[in-house]
Amino acid sequence: MARGKFAGVGMDFTYLAGGAIGSCFELMRLSDEMKAIFDALIPDGFANPWR
């Protein structure tokens, strides 16, 4: 497991090991400003998968 914070931009994150299947999960807590940045990355015509 690893975790951190980007101070001043509103993002906390944690990586969790997926165990025997070998995957990794990322959990993020985002400020409204960071959510807007991620929202801007979604191409036109596609739905936002996390809203």
C-alpha atoms as an extended CHARMM CRD file, in Angstrom:
* protein
*
        51  EXT
         1         1  MET       CA              0.0000000000        0.0000000000        0.0000000000  PROA      1               0.0000000000
         2         2  ALA       CA              1.1410000000        3.5180000000       -0.7740000000  PROA      2               0.0000000000
         3         3  ARG       CA             -0.5550000000        6.8310000000       -0.1440000000  PROA      3               0.0000000000
         4         4  GLY       CA              0.0570000000       10.5000000000       -0.4970000000  PROA      4               0.0000000000
         5         5  LYS       CA             -1.2960000000       13.9800000000       -0.9110000000  PROA      5               0.0000000000
         6         6  PHE       CA             -0.7630000000       16.7010000000       -3.4650000000  PROA      6               0.0000000000
         7         7  ALA       CA             -0.8740000000       19.7010000000       -1.1700000000  PROA      7               0.0000000000
         8         8  GLY       CA             -2.4170000000       22.7990000000       -2.6620000000  PROA      8               0.0000000000
         9         9  VAL       CA             -4.2610000000       21.0310000000       -5.4950000000  PROA      9               0.0000000000
        10        10  GLY       CA             -6.8440000000       19.0740000000       -3.5140000000  PROA      10              0.0000000000
        11        11  MET       CA             -5.9650000000       15.4510000000       -4.1600000000  PROA      11              0.0000000000
        12        12  ASP       CA             -5.3280000000       12.6000000000       -1.7150000000  PROA      12              0.0000000000
        13        13  PHE       CA             -4.6280000000        9.1140000000       -3.0490000000  PROA      13              0.0000000000
        14        14  THR       CA             -4.0840000000        5.5550000000       -1.8650000000  PROA      14              0.0000000000
        15        15  TYR       CA             -2.9520000000        2.4820000000       -3.7940000000  PROA      15              0.0000000000
        16        16  LEU       CA             -4.1060000000       -0.9050000000       -2.5040000000  PROA      16              0.0000000000
        17        17  ALA       CA             -2.6440000000       -4.2400000000       -3.5800000000  PROA      17              0.0000000000
        18        18  GLY       CA             -5.2510000000       -6.5540000000       -5.1030000000  PROA      18              0.0000000000
        19        19  GLY       CA             -3.8460000000       -9.7100000000       -3.5560000000  PROA      19              0.0000000000
        20        20  ALA       CA             -3.5410000000      -12.9800000000       -5.4170000000  PROA      20              0.0000000000
        21        21  ILE       CA             -5.0080000000      -11.6820000000       -8.6820000000  PROA      21              0.0000000000
        22        22  GLY       CA             -2.1280000000       -9.2280000000       -9.0200000000  PROA      22              0.0000000000
        23        23  SER       CA             -4.1510000000       -6.0770000000       -9.5430000000  PROA      23              0.0000000000
        24        24  CYS       CA             -3.8400000000       -2.6970000000       -7.8920000000  PROA      24              0.0000000000
        25        25  PHE       CA             -6.6090000000       -0.2910000000       -6.8750000000  PROA      25              0.0000000000
        26        26  GLU       CA             -6.3000000000        3.4690000000       -6.6970000000  PROA      26              0.0000000000
        27        27  LEU       CA             -8.6230000000        5.4730000000       -4.4720000000  PROA      27              0.0000000000
        28        28  MET       CA             -8.6810000000        9.2470000000       -4.8320000000  PROA      28              0.0000000000
        29        29  ARG       CA            -10.3400000000       12.0430000000       -2.8880000000  PROA      29              0.0000000000
        30        30  LEU       CA            -10.6080000000       15.0880000000       -5.1360000000  PROA      30              0.0000000000
        31        31  SER       CA            -11.5010000000       18.7110000000       -4.5290000000  PROA      31              0.0000000000
        32        32  ASP       CA            -14.1380000000       20.2570000000       -6.7960000000  PROA      32              0.0000000000
        33        33  GLU       CA            -11.3350000000       21.9420000000       -8.7460000000  PROA      33              0.0000000000
        34        34  MET       CA             -9.5610000000       18.6280000000       -9.3770000000  PROA      34              0.0000000000
        35        35  LYS       CA            -12.8480000000       16.9920000000      -10.3970000000  PROA      35              0.0000000000
        36        36  ALA       CA            -13.2830000000       19.7390000000      -13.0120000000  PROA      36              0.0000000000
        37        37  ILE       CA             -9.7890000000       19.0230000000      -14.3840000000  PROA      37              0.0000000000
        38        38  PHE       CA            -10.5310000000       15.2930000000      -14.7000000000  PROA      38              0.0000000000
        39        39  ASP       CA            -13.9540000000       16.0540000000      -16.2310000000  PROA      39              0.0000000000
        40        40  ALA       CA            -12.2590000000       18.1350000000      -18.9310000000  PROA      40              0.0000000000
        41        41  LEU       CA            -10.2970000000       15.0420000000      -20.0520000000  PROA      41              0.0000000000
        42        42  ILE       CA            -13.4400000000       13.1510000000      -21.1410000000  PROA      42              0.0000000000
        43        43  PRO       CA            -13.8970000000       13.3520000000      -24.9210000000  PROA      43              0.0000000000
        44        44  ASP       CA            -17.1110000000       14.8000000000      -26.3570000000  PROA      44              0.0000000000
        45        45  GLY       CA            -19.8210000000       12.1920000000      -26.7420000000  PROA      45              0.0000000000
        46        46  PHE       CA            -18.6690000000       10.0590000000      -23.8040000000  PROA      46              0.0000000000
        47        47  ALA       CA            -20.2280000000        9.8590000000      -20.3540000000  PROA      47              0.0000000000
        48        48  ASN       CA            -18.3240000000       10.6230000000      -17.1880000000  PROA      48              0.0000000000
        49        49  PRO       CA            -17.8420000000        7.1900000000      -15.5430000000  PROA      49              0.0000000000
        50        50  TRP       CA            -17.3880000000        8.5430000000      -12.0140000000  PROA      50              0.0000000000
        51        51  ARG       CA            -20.3600000000       10.8910000000      -11.7670000000  PROA      51              0.0000000000
